[in-house]
Amino acid sequence: MSSDPVNVLIRRVDPDVPLPAYAHPGDAGADLRTTESCELGPGERAVLPTGVSVALPEGYAAFVHPRSGLAARCGVALVNAPGTVDAGYRGEIKVIVVNLDPRESVRFERFDRIAQLVVQQVERVRFQEVAELPDSTRAEGGFGSTGGHAAVGGATGGNRYASVVSDREGQ
């Protein structure tokens, strides 16, 4: 099922920056580029400008997601992923990147692709306070409550956290 594209007004803060674009048909995210060169040592982070600002229609938000290739090849992540761009925000979109590689620096050049922008329709909700919530199968089971990961002491499921070391050692 295909629907008409949503019109999003965009302004170039940097007149030379390429507009966000989808790399392939069917992509969910349009590539955002940085307008500044930057070198990040291991563990360092920076706020990189994208050179664009947008006016989203009411009822929509844009979400800044990491690029999987940067994560896999360079250890680059976004500190607040996904970053949220509200419909009322009109400032330049900026991306907080961090170099998680423990040994190598990463360098960004002007107009490198650094993140992707996903625009989605969002619902407004009305919060209704109640004394108790209705029961559910999951109830209060939180992190790890569905299992699928070796737990501390050999137990499965529950809210007990497993060590990454035990995963590495196949325990």
N, C-alpha and C positions, 0 to 999 in steps of 0.2 A: 504494500500500500504506500503510495507516494502522495505527499501533500505539497502545496505550494510553499516555497521558501518564505521565511519570516523576514521582513524588511528591517534591517538594523542600520541606523544612521551612524556613520563613522567619520571621524575627523583626524587628519594626519597632524600630529603635534610636530613631527619631523617631516618636512615636505618630501624627503627622498625615500622614506621607508616604504617597502612594498606592503600593500594591504594584506591582512590575514587571508590565507587561501587554503583550500582543501587540497592535499597532495594527490588523493585518489578518489574516484567516484565511490560514494558510500561512506567516506570517512566521517566520523562524528566531530572531530576537532579540526579547526582551522589553525594553521601554524602562525605563531607569534614570533617576531624577531626582535633582537635587541638593537638599540641604536648606539650603544657604547661598547667599546672594547674593554675587556676585563680579564685579569688572570686571578684565579683562585687557587691558593695553596691547599694542601690537605686540611680538611676541617673548616675552611673559611667559607663565609657566605657573603652575598652581595644582593643589593636591590637593583635590578636592571630595568631600565625604561624600555617600553616597546614602541614609543613614538605614535601611538594611537589612543584615541578616546572614543567611546561609543555612547549612543543613546538607545537603550533597549526599550522595547514596548512594555507598557505596564503588564504585569503578570509573567514576565520573563526575567531570567538572571543568566549571567554568563559565568562559567566556571573555568579557571585556569588550571589545566592538568599538566603533569610532567610529560616529557617525551621519552618513550621507552628506550629508544636508541641511545640517548644521552645517559640514561641510567645504566644500561647494560655495558656500554663501551667506556664510559668515563666516571661512573659513580656519581653523576649529578642528580640531585633530587630537589624538589621544591619544599621549602620549610613549612608552608601552610597549605599543602595540597589537599583538596583543590581550593584555590583562592576564589572567593566569591565577588563578582561584580554585580552590584544591585542595579535595578532599573533606574534608580534616581541618581546614580553616580555619574559624573561628567568629567572627571579628571583622567589623566593619562593612566593607562593600565601598566602596572609595574609587576615584576616577577621576582620573588625572593628565591634565589638559587643557593644551593650548598654543595660543596665538593666533599663527598663522603669517602673518596679514595684515600686510604691511609698513607700512600707514598707519592703519588703523582699529582702535579698541578694540572689544572685544566684552563685553557684559554678560549675566550669568546672574542670573536671579531665582530665589527659592526655588520649588522644584518644577518648574523647567524640565527638559525631557528632555535629558540630556547624553551618553548612551551606550546601548548595548544589550547585554543579557546573553544569550549563547548557551550552553546546557547540552548537553554531548556526552558520550557514552560514550568512555572512553579505555582503551587497553590497557596493562597492565604488561608490561614486557619483561625478559628476562634477557640481559645483554650477555655475549657469548662472544668472548673475545679470540682473534684468529688472526694468523698472520704476514703473510698477504696476503688481500686480498678477491677474490672471483671477478670476472672481467672482465664488462664491460657495454658496450653500444653507446655510451653517453655517456662512460664512463670518468671522467676527472677534469675534464671540461669544466664550468666553473662559470658565473659571471655572464655572460650574453650569449652563451653557447656555442651557442645554437640560432639565432642571427641575429635578423632582424626589426628591426634598428635600425642606422642608419648608423654604421659604426665609424671610428675615427681613421684618416686616410690613405686612405679609400675602401675598405678591406678589409671583408669581411663575415664574420660569425660570429667564432669565437675568443673569447679573453678580453680583447680590447682594448676600452677604454671610449671611447664617443663623447661629444663635447661637446654639452651642451644647446643651445648657441649654434648648432651645425650643424643641429640639428633645427629650430630656429626659422627658420633661413634656408633650409630645404629642401634642405640638402646631404646 
